[in-house]
Amino acid sequence: MPKKFMKRYLPSPEKVQAMQSLSFLGDILHEPNLWHINRHSVARAFLVGVWFCFIPMPFQMLAAAFFAVWFNANLPLSVVLVWISNPVTMPPIFYFNYKVGAWALSRPVLSFEFQLSWSWITERLMDIGIPLYLGSLIVATVSACLAYLVIQFLWRRKIRTDWQVRRVNRRKRRRETDQAS
């Protein structure tokens, strides 16, 4: 993964640590592993961020930040990845999660109908809520594990190709110096 690209767009540790609204966290934000951009911290950040983006809950970013600290994942990247599910992408993501949950429970997929009333919500909560949360857990777990493995693979592949390019360049320089002498 391009380290320079991530460093350019993610906030610096000093900038985040200087925020007054986060002063209640104390020395937690001074942990260097939360800010390092390496294969392990970025892969863990994808694991945490992608998992929480598929879970229908309020304050997803706070939960992702808490688990990023717990797993020593890259904190800014974990929080940013939660925005995969944003107001535009949330309806199709959660509808897909509901369909996966209904399939896992062997229930029929209910037709889409919505009424903004308390009685409709309380009546349909069990019919929709259980398949939605089960499907969300399934999709979140599979997607997060897949994202973790893909980041590990891509990072290793990038390092291997960089090594190969350096090896070829070293050989070229050696040949050029041998020919010049």
N, C-alpha and C positions, 0 to 999 in steps of 0.2 A: 504494500500500500504506500502511496506517496506521502512521506512524512512531511515534506514541505507544504503540500497542499493542505493537510490537516492543520498544521501550525498556523497557516495563513488565516484560516477561517474560524478556528476555535479561540475562545478568549484565553488570555494568558493567566497563569495561576495568580500572579500579583494583582491583576485586575479583579478577579473573583474574590480573592482574600481581602481586598480593600473595601468591598461592598459592606455598608453598615447593616443592611438587612440580614446579612449572614453572620454577623458577629456572635450570635448566640451559639454557633457551632464550635467556637473556640479553636483549639489546635487541630481539629479533624481535617480542616482544609489545608493544613500545612504538610500533610502526608505526601511525599513526592510521588508515590506510585499512582496517585489519583490524577496526575498531570502528565506522566510519561506517555510518549507515543511509541510503543513497541508492540511487537506481535501479540504478546499475552494480554496487555492491558486493553488494546483495541479489540481483540477477539472477545474478551470478557464484556467490554462495553456493548458490542453488538449482541451478545447473549442477553444482557440485562435490558437494553433499550428496545430490542425487537420483541422480547417477551412481553414487556409492559405495553407496547403499542397495540397489541392484540387483545388486551384485557379491558373490558368495559368497566371502568371505575373512575371516580373523580380523582383529581390530583395525581395523575399518572407520572408526571415529571418528578414530584416529590418522592414517590415510591421508587422510581428508577434511580434517583440520586441516593436514597438510603441504601439500596442494594448495590449500587456502584461503590459506595464507601465500604460496604460489608465485604464485597468480593474483590476489592482493590482494582476495580476497572477504571478506565479513563472516564472521569466524572462528566466533563462537558459533552463528550460524545454519547454517553449513555442517555443524558437528558435530551440531547438533540434528536436522537433516533426515535424517541417516543412520538415525535411529530410526524412519523410515517402515517399515523392515524390522526388526521386533522379533520376539521369540519367537512371538508369535501370528500375525503376518502373513508370517513367513518361509516356512513350507511352501507356501502357495498361490503366493507370488511366485516362488519357485525352481522350483516345478512348472511354472508358466506359462513361465518362462525355458527350462526343459528342453524343453517342447513347441515353443517357437519355434525353438530350436536344432535339434531333430529335424526340424522342417519345413524349415529352411534347408539342412540336410544331406541332405534327402530320405530320412530314416531313419524306420522305423515307431516310434511311441511305445511303449515297453515297458510292460507292465502293472506296476502297483505291487505290489512284494513286497520285503520288507526282512528281512534276518537280521542280527543283531548278532554277526557273526563276521568275523575277519580275512580268511578265504578268500573270503567273499562280497564283501567290499569290494574286494579286489584283482582279483577276476574281473569285477566290474561297473564298476570305475572308468572304464575306457575307454568302455564302452557308455553310461554315464550322464554321465561327466565332460565329455567333449568337447561333446556337445550342450548340456549345462548351461552351460558357460562361453561357448560361442559365442552361445547364446540370451541369456545375461546381458549380454554385450557389446552385442548388438543392442538389447535392451530398455533397457539403461542409457543408451546413446547417444541413442536416439530420445526416451526420457522426459526426459533431462536437457536436451536441446536444446529440446524442447517446453516444459518448465518455464521455461527461460531466456526464450524468446520470449513466453510468457504473462505472466511477471512484467514484462517490458519493456512489453508492451501495456497491462496493467492499471495500471501505475504512470503511464504517459503519459495514459491515460484519466482517472485520478483527478486529475492535475494540470490537464487541460483542463476538467474539470467544476468544479474549484475556481476556476479563472480565470473561467469563465462565471458562477458564483455571485457572485464578487467584483464582476464587471462589472455584473451586475444590481443588486447592493446599492449600488454607487456611483451608478448612475443613479437609484435610488430616493431616495437621500440628496440628490442634486442637485435632483431634482424637489421634495422636501420643503422644502429650503432656498429654492428659487425661489418656491414657493408661500407660504412664511412671510414672505418679504420684500415 
